[in-house]
Amino acid sequence: MRECIIGIDVGTASVKGLLVDVSGTIIATASAPIRLSTPRPGWAEQSPEDWWKATIQLLDTLTVDRNLEILAVSISGQMHSLVPLDAAGDVVRPAILWCDQRTQQECVELTEACGGEQEVIKTFGNPVLTGFTAPKLLWLRTNEPDNFARIARFCLPKDYLVLKLTGRLAIEPSDASGTSLYRVREGVWDDHILDVLAVRRSMLPDLVGVGSVIGAITCPDLPRLRGVPVVAGGADNAASAFGCGVEKPGDTVVSLGTSGTVVAVTATPNPDLTGRVHLFSHVTKDCYYHMAVILSAAGALDWFRQRFAQNLSYGRIEEMVGQSPVGSNGVLFLPYLNGERTPHRDPDARGVLYGMSSFNSQGDMLRAVHEGVVFALREGAESIADMGTPMTNVRVVGGGSRSHVWCQMLADNLGTPVWSPLVDEGAAYGSARLAANAAGIDTTGWVKLVEHYEPDEEKGRQYAPWFTEYKELYQALRERFKISGRLTERRS
């Protein structure tokens, strides 16, 4: 029989599963779409039962009619989302997701109750943000008191699936650190905020070590997997980083997905008191990570391509960008199409194409979009560097990493070599690595790097003044963005 491991990731659009053998080779993949509900503007909810049905479906698909021995299963998932459960373990109401924005007032209340923003960041590693778990609990207590009174326990998405598989409700530090209930540096729940929320300790999941065995599968719907160990996975960003070998201090991964992130591993859990970058627990022992987030990365290119570039092929875009010089012949792009997180924390910021003349070509515009995204990621990386976190071993993943021109821009701007991994399957592959490690398998050789981008020092010098111009353009427009935001609200 072929020995294999299963890694699962609960995303916002789908649940994804990978069947991986002990050498790290992916044998099969499966995914199932998940419906997103937006009952009001700014709200985002999902049915945890839909996650469970999808998980049953893909586990059945991955294991049917194969001569396999499944050694372990591990699950990662979207951070922050709240799953409230009653005393029988049934879902009280739909899960309130990480991207839900209904809790602005609750964030203010919790911040004030915990001594102000700097004290909150010192305690939890991050500000209390609308996406995080704690303000969702306060919102329920205020706005749905009957539902809040029914809550016996609560958890995050991956933890709900583990409960359904094993009968045990548990959470590990990488997900706990995104709740605003957990003291990242001390590795414990915070009693003060639990008192503020009127949440009993008994309502919290068991706190377990990442990579530990939570229990065995007991679910009758999965007879082929009965008795298989379920291993504590991680939060999606942490598991995704681990999946491409980002696991020790100095390791960094840049994601060029719809949004963009810079995740840099550190052994020193120092929070950013300015709130520019996040601090979370990693899935490797005694490690944490600083994370910078930009809201539009490859998504900015897709937006421009669909509206202004006649849906040009990505290959043709690559050629046109390569033909335009550093600085895009004077065109700058601020990629703040939906506001920005790092380093500005500015929901009013908006996208800008600046400096155009009749001389400029479509290629200049496309290059400016690429450069603007890289400049935004560079600002995030520099914010992390300000924390004293080294970034010496950089990988790039996500759809945008298929662009050699974009990856080279990234290397030139970061001033460090950048590698892309052979396997770019996100958090599901990281979960598979965690499951394999728990089964006693050495997964060091799973991570293979295939593309290498060496920074061009001369190009780096050429980018420097344009990067300065990029930063100064935002500062010059910051107040205008606020005024425009107020005018837009008035018109709507």
C-alpha distance (Angstrom), angle and dihedral (degrees) to the residues before:
residue distance angle dihedral
M1 . . .
R2 3.78 . .
E3 3.80 113.5 .
C4 3.81 112.9 -134.6
I5 3.79 143.8 167.1
I6 3.79 129.9 -144.5
G7 3.80 123.8 -140.0
I8 3.81 120.7 -170.3
D9 3.80 131.6 -171.6
V10 3.80 124.8 -165.6
G11 3.79 104.8 -147.9
T12 3.77 131.3 175.2
A13 3.81 95.5 -107.8
S14 3.80 99.5 32.1
V15 3.78 148.7 -7.5
K16 3.80 110.1 -112.8
G17 3.79 129.6 -163.5
L18 3.81 134.7 -170.4
L19 3.79 129.4 -162.8
V20 3.81 106.5 -152.2
D21 3.79 130.3 -179.9
V22 3.81 123.6 -136.3
S23 3.83 91.9 -92.5
G24 3.81 91.5 58.2
T25 3.81 95.9 -105.1
I26 3.79 113.8 144.0
I27 3.81 108.2 -125.0
A28 3.80 98.7 179.2
T29 3.78 141.9 -6.5
A30 3.77 132.0 -154.5
S31 3.77 135.4 177.8
A32 3.77 139.0 177.6
P33 3.82 125.8 -159.2
I34 3.81 120.3 -119.0
R35 3.79 124.0 -150.3
L36 3.79 117.2 -124.0
S37 3.79 116.5 -147.9
T38 3.83 121.4 -153.2
P39 3.82 103.8 -177.5
R40 3.82 91.9 170.7
P41 3.81 135.0 13.3
G42 3.79 109.0 -75.8
W43 3.80 93.7 14.9
A44 3.81 123.9 115.1
E45 3.80 124.2 -176.7
Q46 3.79 139.6 163.6
S47 3.77 136.3 -171.4
P48 3.82 111.6 -111.5
E49 3.81 87.0 -153.4
D50 3.82 87.1 64.3
W51 3.82 89.8 55.7
W52 3.78 89.1 51.0
K53 3.82 94.9 48.8
A54 3.81 89.2 48.7
T55 3.81 91.5 49.3
I56 3.80 92.7 50.5
Q57 3.81 89.4 48.8
L58 3.79 96.4 50.6
L59 3.82 94.9 41.6
D60 3.78 88.0 53.3
T61 3.82 90.9 47.4
L62 3.80 93.8 48.7
T63 3.80 94.7 50.6
V64 3.81 105.1 35.3
D65 3.82 119.6 118.2
R66 3.77 96.1 -8.8
N67 3.77 130.3 126.1
L68 3.79 91.6 -125.1
E69 3.76 141.2 144.0
I70 3.80 109.6 -156.3
L71 3.80 107.9 -149.1
A72 3.81 98.7 -175.1
V73 3.81 145.3 -19.4
S74 3.79 126.3 -141.0
I75 3.80 130.7 -176.0
S76 3.81 131.3 -155.1
G77 3.78 125.5 -178.8
Q78 3.76 154.0 173.2
M79 3.78 112.2 -56.8
H80 3.81 129.9 -121.8
S81 3.83 98.9 13.3
L82 3.82 114.0 137.1
V83 3.81 122.0 -130.7
P84 3.85 110.4 -175.6
L85 3.81 116.7 -159.2
D86 3.80 133.3 -168.8
A87 3.79 126.9 -136.7
A88 3.82 91.3 -82.0
G89 3.81 91.8 52.7
D90 3.80 92.9 -107.7
V91 3.80 121.3 139.1
V92 3.82 112.0 -97.2
R93 3.82 96.1 -159.8
P94 3.83 137.2 -18.9
A95 3.79 115.7 -61.0
I96 3.81 115.7 -95.0
L97 3.80 105.3 -133.3
W98 3.80 135.6 -134.7
C99 3.83 91.2 -107.9
D100 3.81 94.6 52.3
Q101 3.81 112.5 118.7
R102 3.83 103.3 -169.0
T103 3.82 96.7 105.8
Q104 3.81 104.4 71.4
Q105 3.81 93.1 119.2
E106 3.81 92.2 45.4
C107 3.82 90.1 53.1
V108 3.80 89.3 55.4
E109 3.81 92.0 47.9
L110 3.80 94.2 48.8
T111 3.79 92.6 45.6
E112 3.80 91.1 52.7
A113 3.81 92.4 44.7
C114 3.82 90.2 53.1
G115 3.81 96.8 50.8
G116 3.81 104.0 -89.5
E117 3.78 134.4 -59.5
Q118 3.80 99.5 -63.3
E119 3.80 91.6 50.7
V120 3.81 89.9 47.6
I121 3.82 91.4 51.8
K122 3.80 91.2 48.1
T123 3.80 89.9 51.4
F124 3.80 102.7 40.6
G125 3.81 103.3 19.4
N126 3.82 91.9 -118.2
P127 3.78 141.3 49.0
V128 3.80 116.7 -94.4
L129 3.81 100.4 -94.8
T130 3.80 130.7 -170.7
G131 3.79 92.1 -111.3
F132 3.81 94.9 54.4
T133 3.80 125.2 99.3
A134 3.81 104.9 -118.0
P135 3.83 97.4 62.8
K136 3.81 89.1 50.3
L137 3.80 89.2 59.4
L138 3.79 90.8 50.9
W139 3.80 90.3 48.3
L140 3.80 90.3 53.8
R141 3.79 92.0 48.1
T142 3.81 90.5 52.1
N143 3.79 101.9 36.9
E144 3.81 105.5 25.9
P145 3.83 104.2 29.6
D146 3.82 93.4 161.8
N147 3.79 91.2 55.6
F148 3.79 91.6 43.9
A149 3.81 90.4 52.6
R150 3.82 89.6 55.0
I151 3.82 93.9 55.4
A152 3.79 111.1 110.1
R153 3.80 95.5 163.0
F154 3.80 137.5 -2.5
C155 3.76 136.6 -161.6
L156 3.80 147.0 163.8
P157 3.83 125.5 -88.6
K158 3.81 101.1 -91.7
D159 3.81 90.3 44.7
Y160 3.79 90.8 56.6
L161 3.80 90.7 55.4
V162 3.80 91.4 48.4
L163 3.81 88.8 51.4
K164 3.80 90.2 53.1
L165 3.81 91.1 48.2
T166 3.81 99.7 43.7
G167 3.80 109.0 13.5
R168 3.82 91.4 -119.1
L169 3.81 125.4 110.6
A170 3.81 110.7 -146.8
I171 3.79 140.4 150.5
E172 3.79 132.3 -165.4
P173 3.83 129.1 -144.1
S174 3.82 100.5 -96.5
D175 3.82 91.2 61.9
A176 3.82 94.9 33.7
S177 3.81 89.2 56.7
G178 3.81 90.6 64.5
T179 3.81 96.4 56.0
S180 3.85 102.6 76.4
L181 3.80 84.6 -127.4
Y182 3.82 98.6 86.5
R183 3.78 129.7 74.6
V184 3.80 101.5 -134.5
R185 3.80 98.2 -162.3
E186 3.81 95.1 46.6
G187 3.81 96.1 36.8
V188 3.82 95.0 -133.0
W189 3.79 139.7 108.4
D190 3.80 115.7 -96.3
D191 3.81 112.8 -116.9
H192 3.81 95.7 -163.1
I193 3.80 96.6 60.2
L194 3.80 90.2 43.4
D195 3.81 88.0 57.1
V196 3.82 91.0 47.7
L197 3.80 90.0 52.2
A198 3.83 94.1 42.3
V199 3.80 87.9 -124.0
R200 3.79 118.0 151.1
R201 3.80 120.6 -139.0
S202 3.80 88.5 -122.3
M203 3.82 88.4 65.8
L204 3.81 92.0 63.7
P205 3.80 123.2 91.0
D206 3.80 117.9 -109.5
L207 3.81 109.5 -87.2
V208 3.82 109.9 -126.1
G209 3.78 135.8 170.5
V210 3.79 117.3 -92.5
G211 3.78 109.9 -106.7
S212 3.80 92.7 25.1
V213 3.80 122.8 125.2
I214 3.81 109.6 -102.1
G215 3.79 95.7 -174.3
A216 3.78 144.7 -62.7
I217 3.79 126.8 -73.5
T218 3.79 109.4 -93.5
C219 3.80 98.7 163.4
P220 3.85 110.3 129.3
D221 3.82 90.5 -148.1
L222 3.83 90.0 69.2
P223 3.82 106.3 51.7
R224 3.82 93.2 159.4
L225 3.82 90.1 58.3
R226 3.79 99.5 41.1
G227 3.81 109.7 136.8
V228 3.84 95.1 14.9
P229 3.85 111.1 138.2
V230 3.80 117.5 -110.2
V231 3.79 112.2 -145.7
A232 3.81 124.4 -153.1
G233 3.79 106.2 -104.2
G234 3.77 126.3 -167.0
A235 3.77 144.8 -114.0
D236 3.79 110.8 -69.6
N237 3.82 97.6 -106.4
A238 3.80 93.1 46.8
A239 3.81 93.8 45.6
S240 3.80 91.6 46.1
A241 3.81 91.0 51.9
F242 3.81 90.7 48.8
G243 3.78 89.4 50.1
C244 3.80 91.3 63.9
G245 3.80 95.0 41.9
V246 3.80 100.2 -94.2
E247 3.77 98.1 141.4
K248 3.82 113.3 120.1
P249 3.82 135.3 53.4
G250 3.80 110.7 -70.1
D251 3.81 93.2 29.3
T252 3.80 112.5 120.5
V253 3.78 135.9 177.7
V254 3.79 125.6 -162.5
S255 3.80 115.6 -159.9
L256 3.79 118.7 -152.2
G257 3.77 95.9 -170.5
T258 3.79 128.4 128.2
S259 3.78 84.5 -63.0
G260 3.79 122.4 22.3
T261 3.78 134.4 -125.5
V262 3.77 139.0 -177.0
V263 3.81 111.9 -154.4
A264 3.81 116.4 -173.9
V265 3.80 122.7 -179.4
T266 3.79 118.9 -132.9
A267 3.80 136.7 175.7
T268 3.80 90.5 -149.7
P269 3.82 114.1 76.9
N270 3.79 96.7 -153.6
P271 3.82 112.7 153.2
D272 3.80 122.6 -139.8
L273 3.80 102.8 -113.9
T274 3.81 90.1 -160.8
G275 3.81 89.6 61.4
R276 3.81 94.7 -128.2
V277 3.81 96.8 124.8
H278 3.79 133.5 29.1
L279 3.80 127.6 -119.0
F280 3.80 116.8 -150.6
S281 3.79 136.9 161.2
H282 3.79 114.8 -99.4
V283 3.80 127.5 -138.4
T284 3.81 93.2 -112.8
K285 3.80 123.6 83.1
D286 3.82 116.5 -82.2
C287 3.80 91.9 -7.3
Y288 3.79 133.5 121.5
Y289 3.77 133.6 177.7
H290 3.76 138.2 -136.2
M291 3.78 113.2 -142.1
A292 3.78 130.6 -163.7
V293 3.80 117.7 -166.0
I294 3.80 131.3 -159.1
L295 3.78 116.8 -173.1
S296 3.82 99.3 -143.7
A297 3.81 122.6 40.5
A298 3.81 119.6 130.2
G299 3.79 84.1 1.7
A300 3.81 88.7 68.4
L301 3.80 90.7 56.0
D302 3.81 91.5 47.5
W303 3.82 89.6 50.6
F304 3.82 92.7 51.2
R305 3.81 93.4 42.6
Q306 3.81 94.2 52.2
R307 3.79 96.1 45.6
F308 3.79 106.2 31.1
A309 3.81 109.6 15.6
Q310 3.82 102.7 55.1
N311 3.79 89.7 -117.1
L312 3.79 92.3 -68.5
S313 3.79 114.3 -166.0
Y314 3.78 114.5 -95.5
G315 3.79 88.8 -120.9
R316 3.81 91.3 57.5
I317 3.81 90.5 45.7
E318 3.80 88.9 53.0
E319 3.83 90.1 53.8
M320 3.81 93.6 47.8
V321 3.81 93.6 47.6
G322 3.80 90.2 49.9
Q323 3.81 90.9 53.7
S324 3.84 93.6 55.5
P325 3.83 116.9 80.0
V326 3.81 129.3 -119.7
G327 3.80 105.9 -73.0
S328 3.82 93.0 33.1
N329 3.81 91.6 -108.5
G330 3.79 90.7 -63.8
V331 3.83 100.9 -42.8
L332 3.81 118.1 129.1
F333 3.79 126.6 -168.8
L334 3.80 126.8 -158.9
P335 3.83 104.9 -159.6
Y336 3.79 95.5 -154.2
L337 3.81 96.1 124.4
N338 3.80 92.8 144.9
G339 3.80 101.4 22.3
E340 3.79 122.8 -85.2
R341 3.81 139.2 -95.3
T342 3.83 109.0 -171.3
P343 2.92 123.8 75.4
H344 3.81 99.5 -14.0
R345 3.83 106.4 42.7
D346 3.80 85.8 -153.2
P347 3.83 117.0 150.7
D348 3.83 90.0 -179.5
A349 3.82 95.5 58.6
R350 3.80 114.3 111.8
G351 3.78 139.4 -170.2
V352 3.79 118.3 -82.3
L353 3.81 133.9 -172.0
Y354 3.78 105.0 -163.4
G355 3.80 136.6 -179.7
M356 3.79 100.6 28.7
S357 3.79 121.8 159.8
S358 3.78 135.5 173.1
F359 3.80 86.8 -93.6
N360 3.80 94.3 65.6
S361 3.77 122.8 100.6
Q362 3.77 132.9 -151.0
G363 3.80 86.9 -103.4
D364 3.81 89.8 59.0
M365 3.81 89.9 54.1
L366 3.78 92.1 48.6
R367 3.79 92.0 47.6
A368 3.80 90.5 48.9
V369 3.81 89.3 55.6
H370 3.82 90.4 51.8
E371 3.80 92.4 46.4
G372 3.80 93.4 46.3
V373 3.79 91.5 55.1
V374 3.82 91.2 47.7
F375 3.81 91.0 48.5
A376 3.82 89.5 51.9
L377 3.81 90.6 50.8
R378 3.81 89.5 46.3
E379 3.81 89.6 54.7
G380 3.79 88.4 52.1
A381 3.80 91.8 48.6
E382 3.80 91.2 49.1
S383 3.80 90.1 49.9
I384 3.80 88.3 55.0
A385 3.82 91.4 45.7
D386 3.81 87.8 54.5
M387 3.82 86.2 64.0
G388 3.82 89.8 60.3
T389 3.80 92.1 -109.0
P390 3.83 111.7 145.4
M391 3.81 120.8 -134.1
T392 3.79 105.0 -165.1
N393 3.80 103.0 134.8
V394 3.81 108.9 48.8
R395 3.80 127.6 -177.4
V396 3.80 127.1 -177.4
V397 3.81 124.5 -148.9
G398 3.79 139.0 164.8
G399 3.78 133.2 72.1
G400 3.80 93.0 -61.1
S401 3.81 90.7 58.5
R402 3.82 88.4 75.4
S403 3.81 86.9 73.2
H404 3.81 109.7 88.3
V405 3.81 90.6 -166.3
W406 3.81 92.2 53.9
C407 3.81 93.1 47.1
Q408 3.80 91.0 49.7
M409 3.81 90.1 50.9
L410 3.80 87.9 53.0
A411 3.81 92.9 51.6
D412 3.81 91.9 46.8
N413 3.81 91.8 51.0
L414 3.79 97.6 43.0
G415 3.79 90.8 44.3
T416 3.81 91.9 -137.7
P417 3.82 135.7 95.8
V418 3.80 114.9 -88.8
W419 3.81 125.4 -155.2
S420 3.79 131.9 -167.9
P421 3.83 118.5 -147.3
L422 3.78 124.5 -126.0
V423 3.82 90.9 -127.3
D424 3.79 115.2 50.3
E425 3.80 101.8 171.5
G426 3.77 98.4 130.9
A427 3.78 125.8 -142.8
A428 3.80 96.2 -11.8
Y429 3.81 90.3 65.4
G430 3.81 90.8 47.0
S431 3.80 88.5 51.8
A432 3.78 89.6 51.6
R433 3.82 89.8 52.6
L434 3.81 90.5 51.5
A435 3.80 91.2 49.2
A436 3.79 91.2 48.5
N437 3.80 92.7 49.6
A438 3.80 90.0 51.8
A439 3.81 88.0 52.6
G440 3.80 89.7 55.9
I441 3.81 96.9 -101.9
D442 3.80 120.2 140.3
T443 3.82 105.4 -131.0
T444 3.81 97.9 -179.1
G445 3.80 90.6 109.5
W446 3.80 93.4 51.0
V447 3.81 92.6 83.7
K448 3.80 112.7 76.8
L449 3.80 122.5 175.4
V450 3.80 116.8 -147.1
E451 3.82 110.9 169.5
H452 3.80 124.2 49.8
Y453 3.81 126.3 -166.7
E454 3.79 116.3 -169.7
P455 3.82 115.5 -159.7
D456 3.81 116.1 -109.4
E457 3.81 106.4 -136.9
E458 3.80 93.4 -157.6
K459 3.80 91.7 51.4
G460 3.79 88.0 47.6
R461 3.80 89.9 57.2
Q462 3.81 90.2 48.2
Y463 3.81 92.2 52.0
A464 3.83 94.3 50.1
P465 3.84 98.9 80.7
W466 3.81 91.9 42.9
F467 3.79 90.5 51.5
T468 3.80 88.5 52.6
E469 3.81 90.1 49.8
Y470 3.80 89.8 49.2
K471 3.81 92.5 54.4
E472 3.80 93.2 44.6
L473 3.80 91.6 49.9
Y474 3.81 90.9 59.7
Q475 3.81 91.5 47.8
A476 3.81 90.3 50.6
L477 3.82 91.5 51.5
R478 3.79 101.0 37.6
E479 3.80 96.1 99.1
R480 3.80 91.5 40.9
F481 3.81 88.9 57.0
K482 3.80 90.2 56.8
I483 3.80 92.1 50.3
S484 3.81 91.8 47.5
G485 3.80 89.8 49.5
R486 3.80 91.7 53.8
L487 3.82 91.4 48.1
T488 3.80 91.1 50.1
E489 3.82 91.2 50.6
R490 3.80 89.5 50.2
R491 3.81 92.5 51.5
S492 3.80 92.1 49.1
